[in-house]
């Protein structure tokens, strides 16, 4: 099965457990796929808020990256935990989509530069908690109640900001982690909104991806140079590192036993997470390639 038809590189993908819908992003388009019987594109959403039935890009063979007038590059998308809302970062804002009706309901606004990453959590009163990272060096928090319309302003700006653009965010419990083009990683308390810890030079290059290992107090980070590092979530002490790719690591995904890293080298590598708290992971195809423990 293949989800084809995007005229350009696919930069983000999300799956909804509740509806069996897959969302893929290329340039200013989001394609919605129903994979229950076959890979069928049922909707195309745009950065400007239009929703069209079917696949509007299927006839295009133009590989030139051109953004239509009035549209913006979509950098990342995120689903809320119940699968009822989709958030799409494009330009300096994040567009909200009601997935029950496939309608755009408004935007999260306030950044002064392109929003490069976002993550969504659900808080106890049923609100969506959205955290965004931008090229303007800032991380912002938004509380969105179901039915919110129009322009939604941030409820908090995290201070102090990074020294360069934000490339990656990850949440575990009440902790938020941010990775930046300033090569650093910061750990924030989501409840108190305080900066708890930071590693100013976590990598020798931009921190492009962050991930968390289920059931283990371990943070994973990947950089533009292709290095993969492991950190203790509680102490922020380095656990280990290895050369993951020869090109930038763009995304990290995990389950209880595996780590997946996606790179500009057009590969996704799969790592076995054995005694990950001791820094021991290995290439799934080469059990001898262990992560050296510090």
C-alpha positions as CSV (number, residue, x, y, z in Angstrom):
1,X,0.0,0.0,0.0
2,X,1.3,3.4,-0.9
3,X,0.0,6.9,-0.1
4,X,1.0,8.6,-3.3
5,X,0.1,11.7,-5.3
6,X,2.0,14.4,-3.4
7,X,3.9,16.6,-6.0
8,X,6.7,17.3,-3.6
9,X,8.5,16.0,-0.5
10,X,6.3,14.8,2.3
11,X,7.5,16.6,5.5
12,X,5.0,15.4,8.2
13,X,2.7,12.4,8.8
14,X,0.2,11.6,11.6
15,X,-2.1,8.7,12.2
16,X,-5.4,8.8,14.2
17,X,-6.2,5.6,16.1
18,X,-9.8,6.6,16.5
19,X,-10.7,7.2,12.8
20,X,-8.0,5.2,11.0
21,X,-7.2,8.4,9.0
22,X,-3.7,9.3,8.0
23,X,-2.6,12.9,7.5
24,X,0.3,13.7,5.2
25,X,1.9,17.1,4.5
26,X,3.6,18.5,1.4
27,X,4.2,22.2,0.7
28,X,0.9,24.0,1.5
29,X,-1.3,20.9,1.4
30,X,-2.5,18.3,3.9
31,X,-3.9,15.1,2.5
32,X,-6.4,13.0,4.5
33,X,-6.3,9.3,3.7
34,X,-8.8,6.6,4.7
35,X,-6.7,3.4,5.0
36,X,-9.5,1.1,6.3
37,X,-10.0,-0.7,2.9
38,X,-7.5,0.9,0.6
39,X,-5.3,4.0,0.5
40,X,-7.9,6.6,-0.6
41,X,-7.4,10.3,-0.3
42,X,-10.7,11.6,1.0
43,X,-9.9,15.3,1.6
44,X,-7.2,17.9,0.7
45,X,-6.8,20.7,3.2
46,X,-4.8,23.9,2.5
47,X,-2.7,26.3,4.7
48,X,-5.2,29.0,3.9
49,X,-8.1,27.0,5.4
50,X,-9.8,25.5,2.3
51,X,-11.1,21.9,2.4
52,X,-11.7,20.1,-0.8
53,X,-13.0,16.6,-1.5
54,X,-10.6,14.0,-2.8
55,X,-7.1,14.5,-4.1
56,X,-6.6,17.9,-5.8
57,X,-2.9,17.2,-6.4
58,X,-3.2,13.8,-8.1
59,X,-2.8,15.1,-11.7
60,X,0.3,17.2,-10.9
61,X,3.7,16.0,-12.0
62,X,5.5,19.3,-11.4
63,X,8.3,18.6,-8.8
64,X,9.2,22.3,-8.5
65,X,8.5,23.6,-5.0
66,X,6.0,26.3,-5.7
67,X,3.6,27.7,-3.0
68,X,0.3,29.0,-4.5
69,X,-0.6,32.7,-3.9
70,X,-2.2,33.1,-0.5
71,X,-0.7,29.9,0.9
72,X,2.2,29.1,3.2
73,X,4.6,26.2,3.6
74,X,3.1,23.8,6.3
75,X,6.0,22.9,8.5
76,X,4.4,20.4,10.9
77,X,1.0,19.0,12.0
78,X,-0.3,17.6,15.2
79,X,-3.5,15.8,16.3
80,X,-5.1,16.3,19.7
81,X,-5.3,13.2,21.9
82,X,-8.9,12.4,21.0
83,X,-8.4,12.8,17.2
84,X,-11.1,15.5,16.9
85,X,-8.8,18.4,16.1
86,X,-5.8,18.9,13.8
87,X,-3.3,21.7,14.2
88,X,-1.2,22.8,11.3
89,X,1.8,25.2,11.6
90,X,2.1,27.4,8.5
91,X,3.7,30.8,8.4
92,X,3.7,32.7,11.7
93,X,0.5,30.9,13.0
94,X,-1.1,27.5,13.5
95,X,-4.4,26.7,11.8
96,X,-7.1,24.8,13.8
97,X,-9.1,22.1,12.0
98,X,-12.4,20.6,13.3
99,X,-12.0,17.0,12.0
100,X,-15.7,16.2,12.7
101,X,-16.7,18.6,9.9
102,X,-13.3,19.1,8.1
103,X,-13.6,22.9,8.7
104,X,-11.0,25.4,9.7
105,X,-12.1,27.1,12.9
106,X,-9.4,29.7,13.4
107,X,-5.7,30.3,14.1
108,X,-3.2,30.3,17.0
109,X,-1.4,33.6,16.7
110,X,1.3,35.6,18.3
111,X,4.6,34.4,16.9
112,X,6.8,36.9,14.9
113,X,8.5,34.2,12.8
114,X,7.5,30.9,11.1
115,X,6.2,28.2,13.5
116,X,8.6,25.3,13.0
117,X,7.2,22.7,15.5
118,X,4.3,22.0,17.8
119,X,3.0,19.4,20.2
120,X,-0.5,18.9,21.6
121,X,-1.5,17.6,25.0
122,X,-4.9,17.3,26.8
123,X,-5.4,18.9,30.2
124,X,-7.9,17.7,32.8
125,X,-10.8,20.1,31.9
126,X,-10.9,18.8,28.4
127,X,-8.9,21.7,26.9
128,X,-6.2,21.1,24.3
129,X,-2.8,22.4,25.4
130,X,-0.7,23.3,22.4
131,X,2.9,24.3,22.6
132,X,4.6,25.9,19.6
133,X,8.2,26.7,18.7
134,X,9.2,29.3,16.2
135,X,12.1,30.8,14.3
136,X,11.5,33.9,16.5
137,X,13.4,31.9,19.3
138,X,10.2,31.7,21.4
139,X,8.1,28.9,22.7
140,X,4.4,29.7,23.4
141,X,1.5,27.9,25.1
142,X,-2.1,28.0,24.0
143,X,-5.2,26.6,25.8
144,X,-7.9,25.8,23.3
145,X,-11.4,24.8,24.4
146,X,-13.7,22.9,22.0
147,X,-15.6,25.3,19.9
148,X,-12.9,28.1,20.0
149,X,-13.2,30.3,16.9
150,X,-11.1,33.0,15.3
151,X,-7.8,34.2,16.5
152,X,-6.5,32.6,19.7
153,X,-3.7,34.3,21.6
154,X,-1.1,32.5,23.7
155,X,-1.6,32.0,27.4
156,X,2.1,32.0,28.1
157,X,5.5,32.8,26.6
158,X,8.3,30.7,28.0
159,X,11.2,32.8,29.3
160,X,14.2,33.0,28.7
161,X,14.0,32.2,25.0
162,X,16.5,30.2,23.1
163,X,19.3,32.0,21.2
164,X,18.0,30.8,17.8
165,X,14.9,29.1,16.2
166,X,13.1,26.2,17.9
167,X,13.2,23.0,15.8
168,X,11.8,20.3,18.1
169,X,9.5,19.9,21.2
170,X,8.5,16.9,23.3
171,X,6.2,16.5,26.4
172,X,6.3,13.9,29.1
173,X,4.2,14.4,32.2
174,X,4.6,18.0,33.4
175,X,8.0,18.3,31.6
176,X,8.5,20.1,28.2
177,X,11.7,19.7,26.3
178,X,12.8,22.1,23.5
179,X,15.6,21.7,21.0
180,X,17.0,24.6,19.0
181,X,19.2,25.8,16.3
182,X,21.4,27.3,19.1
183,X,22.5,23.6,19.6
184,X,20.9,23.6,23.1
185,X,18.1,21.6,24.8
186,X,16.0,23.1,27.6
187,X,13.7,21.4,30.1
188,X,10.6,23.3,31.3
189,X,8.0,22.8,34.0
190,X,4.7,23.0,32.2
191,X,2.6,23.6,35.4
192,X,4.9,26.3,36.9
193,X,6.1,27.5,33.4
194,X,9.6,27.6,34.8
195,X,12.9,26.7,33.2
196,X,14.2,23.7,35.1
197,X,17.5,22.7,33.4
198,X,19.3,23.3,30.2
199,X,22.3,21.9,28.2
200,X,23.6,24.9,26.2
201,X,25.7,22.8,23.8
202,X,23.9,19.5,23.8
203,X,25.1,18.9,20.2
204,X,27.7,20.5,17.9
205,X,24.9,21.4,15.4
206,X,21.2,22.3,15.4
207,X,19.0,20.1,17.5
208,X,16.5,19.0,14.9
209,X,14.5,16.2,16.7
210,X,13.5,15.0,20.1
211,X,11.9,11.8,21.3
212,X,11.0,10.0,24.5
213,X,11.2,6.3,25.4
214,X,8.0,4.9,26.8
215,X,8.5,3.4,30.3
216,X,12.0,4.8,30.7
217,X,13.3,8.2,31.9
218,X,15.2,8.8,28.7
219,X,15.2,11.7,26.2
220,X,16.5,11.2,22.7
221,X,17.9,14.0,20.6
222,X,19.1,14.1,17.0
223,X,21.0,16.9,15.3
224,X,21.8,18.3,11.9
225,X,25.1,16.4,11.9
226,X,23.3,13.0,12.2
227,X,24.3,12.3,15.9
228,X,21.8,10.6,18.2
229,X,22.2,11.2,21.9
230,X,20.4,9.9,25.0
231,X,19.8,11.9,28.2
232,X,18.4,11.1,31.6
233,X,15.1,12.9,31.8
234,X,15.4,13.6,35.6
235,X,19.1,14.7,35.9
236,X,19.7,15.7,32.2
237,X,22.9,13.8,32.5
238,X,24.2,12.4,29.1
239,X,23.7,8.6,28.9
240,X,25.3,8.0,25.6
241,X,25.6,8.9,21.9
242,X,26.3,7.4,18.5
243,X,26.4,8.4,14.9
244,X,22.9,7.7,13.7
245,X,23.1,9.1,10.1
246,X,25.4,10.9,7.8
247,X,22.7,13.6,7.3
248,X,20.4,15.6,9.5
249,X,18.0,13.6,11.8
250,X,14.6,15.1,11.1
251,X,12.4,13.0,13.3
252,X,12.5,10.5,16.1
253,X,9.7,8.1,17.0
254,X,9.6,5.3,19.6
255,X,7.7,2.4,21.1
256,X,8.6,0.3,24.1
257,X,11.3,-1.7,22.3
258,X,12.3,0.3,19.2
259,X,13.6,3.7,18.2
260,X,13.0,5.1,14.7
261,X,15.1,7.9,13.3
262,X,14.3,9.6,10.0
263,X,17.0,11.5,8.1
264,X,17.8,13.6,5.0
265,X,19.8,10.6,3.8
266,X,16.4,9.2,2.7
267,X,16.5,6.4,5.3
268,X,14.7,5.5,8.5
269,X,16.9,3.5,10.8
270,X,15.4,1.2,13.4
271,X,17.2,0.7,16.7
272,X,16.7,-1.9,19.4
273,X,16.2,-0.3,22.8
274,X,17.5,-2.9,25.3
275,X,18.9,-1.4,28.5
276,X,18.2,2.1,27.3
277,X,18.6,3.7,30.7
278,X,22.2,2.5,30.5
279,X,22.6,3.9,27.0
280,X,22.4,0.5,25.3
281,X,20.6,0.6,21.9
282,X,21.7,-1.1,18.8
283,X,20.9,-1.0,15.1
284,X,18.1,-3.5,14.5
285,X,20.1,-5.0,11.6
286,X,23.4,-5.1,13.5
287,X,23.2,-6.1,17.1
288,X,26.9,-5.3,17.6
289,X,26.3,-1.5,17.0
290,X,25.7,-0.5,20.6
291,X,25.4,3.0,21.9
292,X,28.5,3.8,24.0
293,X,27.7,4.7,27.5
294,X,29.2,7.7,29.1
